[in-house]
Amino acid sequence: MSSGGLELPPGDSSHEGGPADSSGGVPGGAPAGIPAGAVSLAGGAAEAGSERAGAELDWGAEAWSEVRTRAQRAGRAYIWLNLIEQRLRSVVGAVLRPIYEPVHGGDDWVVAAAGPAGQEWVQRAVAVREVSRRKGYLLDSADDNVLSFLTLPQLRELMAQHWPCFEPYFDDRREIELALDELEVTRNVVSRNRALSRPVLEQAERASARLLEVLGGGSGSPAADRLPIDAVEDLVGDRYADVVSVHPDRVRLQRNLPAEDLFGGARRLDAIGIGLNLLVQNFSGRRLVRLTEAGCRVRLLFLNPASSAVKRRERELGLRKGELSRSVEMNILHVRRVRAGLRDPSRFEIHVFDETPRFTAYLVEGKSSGIAVVQSYLRRARGMESPVMVLRGGGRGVPKDADHGLFTTYREEFESMWEDSRPVS
């Protein structure tokens, strides 16, 4: 009988009670005291078990990729949920504390605000705080209060119970509740370390951004900014100056940031490059007219199609003679027709430069922030195949030393090139 209560396989009955061999074991080489045919736990079974365990514990490249993806999604979701919980805790404290604390004092105001309906969960929060105190889990004295130990659903319950107190500050209770409903799935998945799908994560990020906006934690409609600042960028943006994202080519860029999202709603648009295909070929002339008539000021700086720099670029790309220059000429003719259709053509300027092209850049500024799309020219790669950086300029989310960021650098370079360029009639 094994220690686990299982009977080990018996040996060959012909050997039972037989004499031991000269080595002190039974015939067949089994150690003394162990019947022939029995499995030795110290030998074969242990080795077989270790082989099985090793096979189960071994992760291949696909498994590692999967767990990294899970961790990345859960990490993003956790940041959003953390921001929401902190913001909601601040709002609940700001509204209910002045009402209950003068009467009940200390942390008892939270118990009083929870009332009989919330007595169970608020007492649980009190108990958890006491345990955290004893075990030294409270690393910041600012967290040594009952409100800090309430969960997101409990904070929501406090708002629901006392909605007349919150109503003067928030217009739409329904919108807050819908956003919190959408977050509940994500909250349960993250708290239990389960797999989070991309659609659920994206829904949670949208709901979180909307909820922060409603609760007064945002800085305007994300749609108006065309490139909304997310929670991760807010927290680690200083590490990357004003670089929002990097794409291996323009195809990936346009998949994540379509031309309409980039240029739509712009108040100022400055672009420099060889042919400016991202604008000319992906944003219709009619749309450019409407954009300008709505108040956008446009300055477009093309490489002179008659310059020697165009001929050198044609040789670098292996193009036929005149092929690139004709393409640039067609783009210039297109934007000239756009300018001709405007009531105020002075708001739409077109220039050409004769220097060696070093980069292409689209500097787009809205009401509160700016976006820049920048590509360096590679010797053997077309613009469509070159890496792309997306930069943020101005507004919330930009590092304090943004004056030394890349957006400002390319803005200054554009202005310098513009001063040395010639207008197109």
C-alpha positions, 0 to 999 in steps of 0.5 A: 500500500502506498502512502496515498492509499493506492495499492502498488502492482503485485510481483510475479507470484512465482517469486513470492516467498522465494529466496533472495539472490546473492545481492540481497535483492529479488531476482530481476534486480529489484531491491530487497523488500520490494516484490518483483514487478513492483514500481519503485517510487524512488526510481522509475515512477519518480523519473516518469513523473518528472518527465511528465511534469517537465513536459507540462511546465515547458512553454514554447514561443507560442505560449510565451507570446500568449501570456505576454499578450494577456499581461499587456492587455491586463496591464492597460486595463488595470491602469484605466480601472485604477484611474477610474477608481481613484477619480470616483473615490475623489468625487464621492469624498468631495461630495459626501464628506462635507455632509456626513463628517460634521455630524459623525466625524472621523471615518464614521462618516463613510459608515453613516453614508453607506447606511443599513444597506451597505453596512456589511461591505463597509464593515468589511472595508473597515476590517481590511484596513485594520489588517493592513495596518497591523501587517504594514501594508499601508505605505502612504498615510493618505490611504489610511481611511475607509474610503480608500478600501472601498471597491469600484462597485461600492463607490458606485453604490454610494453615488446611487444611494445619494444621487440627489447630492451628485446631481448638481455636478453631473448632468446624466446619471444614465451615462455614468451608469452605462460606462460603469456597467461596461467596465464591470466585465473588465474589472472582474476579468482583471481582478481574477487574472483571466484572459482579456480579449481585445474587443473588451479591452477597447470597450473598457478604454472607451468607457473609461475615457468617457467616464473620466470626461463626465467626472471632470477628469478630462480636458475636452472631447477625445474626438475633437483631439483626433488622437485621444491621450490614453492612460498609458501615455499619461503615465509614461509619456515623459520617457518618449518625449512627445512621440506617441507611436512609431509605425514600420511603414505608412500602410500601418500608420493609415490603418491606425490613423486614417487621413480623415482622423489626421487632417479632419478638424484641423485649424492649421496644416503645414506640410513639407515633403517631395510630393505630399502623397499622404495628403494629396492622394488620401484627402479629397480636394473637396474635403480640403476646400471645406476644411479651409473654408471652415477656418483652417490655414494651409501651407504646403511645401513641395520639392521643386519638380524641376530641381536636380534633387528630384533627378537624384531621388529618381536615381535612388529609387530606380525610377525612369527619368522624369517619373517622379517629377511628373508625379510631383507636378500632378500633385501641385496642379491638384492643390492649385485647383483646390486653391482656385476654388476658395473664396479666400485663396490667401489661406491656402499657400503653396511653395516649392523648395530646391534643397535636398529633401531630408524628411516629410512632415505633416504638422496638424494643429487643432483647437487644443493640441497638435499632431505631427506625422514625420518620415525620414527619406531612405535611399532605396525606399519610397515614402509608403515603405519608410518608418513613420513617427507620430508626435503630439504637440501642445495640450494635455499629455505633453511633457513639461519640456515639450519645447525641446521635443521633436514636434517643436524641432520639426516645426522650426525646421519647417519654418526655416525651409518655408522662409527659403522657399518660393511661392507657386502662382 
